[in-house]
């Protein structure tokens, strides 16, 4: 879910007295520093942005076609 949808979802949990990670679980995408701290941590599926940046720089400097796989990772926190 996007950060905007994540905020709406957490608000709905609060309104219905649901405890995230206990009565409902959720998964977001793309790691951000804040997702480590919101509601004891938000589980995410995220790409490796450092590797993505490195590959983008290689593409720009080498000026030749490139096809590459950037690994994603699942970071499990208390939201699941």
N, C-alpha and C positions, 0 to 999 in steps of 0.2 A: 504494500500500500504506500501511497505517497505520504509525505509529512503532513499535508493538509488533511488527508483522509485519516491518518493516524491520530491527529488531534481530535477530529470529530468522533472517531471510535472511542478514544479514551474519555471524552466528554459523555458519550452515551453510557459507557461503563459506570462512570460516576453517578449519572442520573438514575441508573437502574440498580445501583449498589452491587455491581459485579466486581469481583477482585481479579484484575488482570493477572494471568499466569496461574490462577487457581480455578476460577469458574469459567473463564474464557481464555483462550490462547490466541496469539497473533504473531505474525511474521511480517517484517518490513523489508524493503530493499534498499541497497546502497548504504553502507556504513557511514555514519557521521559521528563526531565526537560526543554529541549529546545523547545518542541512542544507548550509550553505555550507562547513562545515569537516570534516564526517564523511567519511572515505575520499576526500579530495581534492574533495569536493563531490558532493551528491546532486541529480540532475536532478529537477525538479518540474513539475507542472501546478498552478497556483495561481490563485485568484481575487484580485482587487485589494481587499484588506481595508480600505484607506483609503476607497475609493469605496463599498464596502458599508456602512461606518459612516456615511458622509455621507448615503447614501440612507435608512438606518434613522432617522437624526436628522430628515431631512425628513419621513418618514412620520409620526413621532411628533408633530412640531410643527405639521404642516399638517392633521392629522386628516382626511385624505381618502384614498380608495383609491389605490393606486399599483401600477403594473406597470413593472418596469425590468429591463434587461439589464445585468449586471455582467460585464465582459470578463474572460476568463481569459488567462493567459499561460503559455508553455512556457519554462522556464529550463533551458538545457542546460548541464550540468557534466560532470565526468569519469566519472560513473557510467554514461554511455551511450557 
